[in-house]
Amino acid sequence: ASTTLTSDQKNMLRFFMYGEALSASELSKIFEGDYSNLIDQLSGLGIVVTETRRGETFYRLNNLSVESRRFSNGQTMFLLSELPADFRHDHGQSTAMISSTSFTLLHRIEQSYSSGNLRGVIADFGSGNGIQAIALLMMNPGIEEALALEVDPASMNLNRWNAMLNGVGNRIQVIDNSDADPSHARETQAFDRALRGRCLSLAVSNPPFNTVPYSVNEIFPSFGAGGEHGLNITNLFLWQALPYLTGQAEFLFYSQLAETDQEPRHLFLEESFGREGAHSRGFNVDIQRANFEIFNYGRNEYADILLRILPHFPHDESIPLPDRTQLIAEMRASHVGALRPAYVSIRPSASATKASTIRMSTAHIIPLENAYRRERQAPAP
């Protein structure tokens, strides 16, 4: 039988999901008891803003919405995230949304780490508003600390708020990861200082992985760009995390991996670990194709998608958009034949030692402060 939503339920959806403004009388029917103190606190934090219409005050979330996830242990996680650009009141760019790929990775994490047995220190690279780190803490009360690494200020603020909202604020450390740089000593960088010599029992990431041909570097949004193979940020996260994996610890991430025309083989393995391969550097890598046909693209199909979305990104109008032939030629020159969604699991091999794990190839790793730089530079021939 169909269920009709009541007016109060509709208002809850309007307020929490779509960021629409409600009057004081409408809010009073949603919140139990005296809600005015709560609204005052949220207003002071910039989470709720007020509007005046014809002398009446209205309240809305500040370009935010609330999302939730119920776990097998009975707990429910609530997360504040930014509204997509089309729903924002200021029509600005959103950098702290929860993407579909975040939920894709979370589903895989729930399959592997919902038993409550995880211990020690975990790290969430490119943590956003904290969805993976907070979920792991809620499912695994034995985790000592979660290190949530991020560079976007809005995401870091929401990350801290969401951790407090879900009762795990005392077990998470949100770290500004903008100083990550392989050319500098590890011990000077925020992540390594936060570890204090401890090892990781798990690292996870939903990194920016979009393959971006060089001609659209200045147009494609920086927070989703992964470079010509989609691996710029992924490689940096691996460089940071892998030396601290021991025993059965895992680095698990979701990505859209570029494949070559030949074989086909994953460019990730060669670019991240060198021609010798991961095993020679002390790691076992398992790549499992994610069953999402909608995100499987051939080279030509991906060029068509780029051409459809590029005009909608804010950019300098003096920068010409490439044509289809140019995009395809650039991807062919970069050996990108197709893009396939996949889960990647990396674990130390039985013979690995901490010293050997540091020998990962750094040929394609760039510091985060340069990762979003708008340089229109053609790949080397």
Stockholm file with secondary structure:
# STOCKHOLM 1.0

chainA/1-381         ASTTLTSDQKNMLRFFMYGEALSASELSKIFEGDYSNLIDQLSGLGIVVTETRRGETFYRLNNLSVESRRFSNGQTMFLLSELPADFRHDHGQSTAMISSTSFTLLHRIEQSYSSGNLRGVIADFGSGNGIQAIALLMMNPGIEEALALEVDPASMNLNRWNAMLNGVGNRIQVIDNSDADPSHARETQAFDRALRGRCLSLAVSNPPFNTVPYSVNEIFPSFGAGGEHGLNITNLFLWQALPYLTGQAEFLFYSQLAETDQEPRHLFLEESFGREGAHSRGFNVDIQRANFEIFNYGRNEYADILLRILPHFPHDESIPLPDRTQLIAEMRASHVGALRPAYVSIRPSASATKASTIRMSTAHIIPLENAYRRERQAPAP
#=GR chainA/1-381 SS CCCCCCHHHHHHHHHHTSCCCEEHHHHHHHSSSCCHHHHHHHHHTTSEEEEEETTEEEEEESSEEEEEEECTTSCEEEEEEECCGGGCSSCCCCSSCCCHHHHHHHHHHHHHHCSSCCCEEEEEETCTTSHHHHHHHHHCTTEEEEEEEECCHHHHHHHHHHHHHTTCGGGEEEEECTTCCTTSCGGGSHHHHHHTTCCEEEEEECCCCBCCCGGGTTTSCGGGBCCTTSCHHHHHHHHHHGGGEEEEEEEEEEEEEEECSSTTCBHHHHHHHCTTCTGGGTEEEEEEECSCGGGCEEHHHHHHHHHHHGGGSCCCTTSCCCCHHHHHHHHHHTTCCEEEEEEEEEEECTTCCHHHHTTCCCTTCCCHHHHTCCCCCCCCC
#=GC SS_cons         CCCCCCHHHHHHHHHHTSCCCEEHHHHHHHSSSCCHHHHHHHHHTTSEEEEEETTEEEEEESSEEEEEEECTTSCEEEEEEECCGGGCSSCCCCSSCCCHHHHHHHHHHHHHHCSSCCCEEEEEETCTTSHHHHHHHHHCTTEEEEEEEECCHHHHHHHHHHHHHTTCGGGEEEEECTTCCTTSCGGGSHHHHHHTTCCEEEEEECCCCBCCCGGGTTTSCGGGBCCTTSCHHHHHHHHHHGGGEEEEEEEEEEEEEEECSSTTCBHHHHHHHCTTCTGGGTEEEEEEECSCGGGCEEHHHHHHHHHHHGGGSCCCTTSCCCCHHHHHHHHHHTTCCEEEEEEEEEEECTTCCHHHHTTCCCTTCCCHHHHTCCCCCCCCC
//
